[in-house]
């Protein structure tokens, strides 16, 4: 068996799978009621790097999808994070960790991660 025929090491994702997981996670999280936006971190460090692009607010590493959200103030935080977790897990099939980075204080958040 050559090295090209071997499956990825346990807990490790190959780049196409990482790209697909990050993109699906972003779409699922942003489609959840109560999520205003995704947060890329203070220094834009929370992102998944793809060839020629990035997915801000989502980090995929060691088989875990980390989603950093900014929530709307009109929703219950634990319930909304549960909805995000369920949506992202269903969309990606991977373990999910939801990080609440902020709660939006205006109808239209002041900063954007797109």
N, C-alpha and C positions, 0 to 999 in steps of 0.2 A: 504494500500500500504506500503510495507516494504521499508526500506532505499535502499535496493538493486534494487528495481523496479523503483526507481525514476531516471529520466534523469539527466545528469550532470547539475550543476548550469549554468545559462546563462553566456557565455563568458569563461567558464572553460572547459578544455579538459581532458578526461580521459587519463591515460598513454598510452594505445595502440594507440589512435588517435594522441597523441602528438608525439609518436615515428614515426608513419607513416607520419605525416605532416612534421616533421623535415627531415626525409630521403628523401621524395619527394621534399622538398624545396631545399635541397643540390644538388640533381641530376638535378633539373630544372635550378638552378642558374649556376652550373658548365657547363651545356650544352648550355648556352647562349654565342653567339659570343661576344668577348670583355671582358669576365670574365677570369682572369688568375688563380684565386684561391679564396677560402673563407678565411676570417681572423678571428682567434679565440680571438683576443684582446691581449693587451700588456702582460697580466698576464694569458692568456688562459681562461678568464672568460666568453667568449661568446661561449656557447655550450648548447646543450640540452642533459641532462643526461638520459640515458636509462639503463635498467637492464644489466649490464655487458659491456656497451659501451657508447660512447658519439657521438654526431654529432657536430663537431667543426664548428664554423662560423654561426650557426643557433641557435636562441633562440626562443622557443615557450612559450608564457605566456599570460594568460588572453585572449585567442582566437586570438592572433596576432602572425604572424610569422615574426621575425626580421632576415634579411639576411645581413651579413657583407661581402662585396666583395672587392677584389683587382682587378682593371681593367687594361687592356692592354692600353698602351699609344697611340695606333693607332685608337682608337674609340672615338666617341663623348660621353662625360660622361652623359649628360642628356638623350640622346637617348638610351644608353646602360642600364642605370638604369630603364628606362621605359620598355625595353625588359625583364629585370630581373623581374621586378614587375609583368608584364603580365604573364610570364612563371611560376613564383612561385604561383601566385594567381590561375592560371588554374590548376596547379598540386595539390594544397592543398585545394582550396575552402575557404580559410581563408583570413582575412585582412592581408596585407603585408606591411612591412616597409623595404625599402632597405637602407642600410648604406654603403657609399663608404668610406672604411677605408684607402685605399692607391691606388696608381697607380704604377704598376710594371715598373721598370726602365731597366730591362733586359728581354730578350726573355724567360729565365727561372728564375722565382722568386727565391730569395735566401732562403726564409723561407717557410716552409710547414706547413699546418694545418691538414694533414692527420694522 
